[in-house]
Amino acid sequence: MIDLKLGQEHIPPKEEQHIEEMVELLRSNLIRKYAAGETLRHFHPKMHGCLQAKFVIKEDLPRHLKKGLFAQAGTYDAWIRYSNAPPKIQDDRKASGRGVAIKVLNVSGESLLPDPIGVSTQDFVMTTSPVLSAGHAANYRKALIALVKGFPHNLSYILWPDNWRRLALTIRFMKKHRNLLNVDYFSGGPFRFGDESTAVKFKVSPVKNRILPTSGKPSVPYFLKERLIQDLKDKGVEFEMFVQFQKDPKKEPIEDTSQIWKTPFEKVATIHILKQEFNTQERMMFAENLSFSPWHGLKAHRPLGGINRARKAVYDELAKFRRERNGVTG
């Protein structure tokens, strides 16, 4: 195993300052974009659905997989939120990243951050890209400035050669998706797995022999939600969760999430999305008031690396701000 205590996590100078600047930049942008009482998330504001699910830990896991949440077999209730990744609400027919956020409820163990929902949770915040192309917190800040402030900041970001590979990765994983239930989703960033010597990434994939049809040409800007409604009207669907262990810290670094890990995935759980009707005003309001963060979870699965350290403050502070601005209590 690789010992993370031997220097794989490095906090560079000014990282805390960069994170504070990101929080303020995004908070100010939300104020500009939305009226009080109607403030959406900065990223992933376009929600397709918030779904009830069962998160099932396998009974026959080998010893090296029985860590943290996966230490014992069991079934948990869960919420799953599907979304488009971009901060601008756009047509589903455009190439884009998509997101799935999974909130496993009433987990046992020592938690990192309290979840506003009021119970112990383990969140998995995932997208259709296997990387987080910004790589580290300093570049994440530069990318956000380019995104929020626009010209000439975005032009400067695009023309800087150090960013070309990251931009190419972003474009590479922007795709036109026909059905959200047929797509693989990735954690992007690394996480502790049970002890301080082990790092993993997570992946969620549809059960291969249950891929849903995608017949018919997408015809409306919100067709992904319509497909989700139709697919879950009569039956549920299944996904599998996998972990990917870090084997080579040079090729699979903790502090650069723009690098694709190559090691095999191992199955640890099954996710059963239930047959349901979710397109109601009550469910939509409930979902908008939920907050997801990689730091809502067990210490056994502590997020690792600079991007995850940035996400801790960004997600938590913006969720609090959004709830306060929308008048959400409890």
Secondary structure, DSSP 4 states (H G I P E B T S, - for coil): ---GGGTT----TTHHHHHHHHHHHHHHHHHHHS-TT----SSS-EEEEEEEEEEEE-SS--GGG--GGGSS-EEEEEEEEEEE-SSS---TTS-B-EEEEEEEES--S-BSS--TTSS-EEEEEEES-SS-TT-SHHHHHHHHHHHHH-TTHHHHHHH-GGGHHHHHHHHHT-B--S-GGG--EE--S-EE-SSTT-EEEEEEEE-GGGPPP--S---STTHHHHHHHHHHHH--EEEEEEEEE---TTTS-SS-TTSPP-SPEEEEEEEEEPP----SHHHHHHHHH----TTSSBGGG-B-SHHHHHHHHHHHHHHHHHHHHTT---
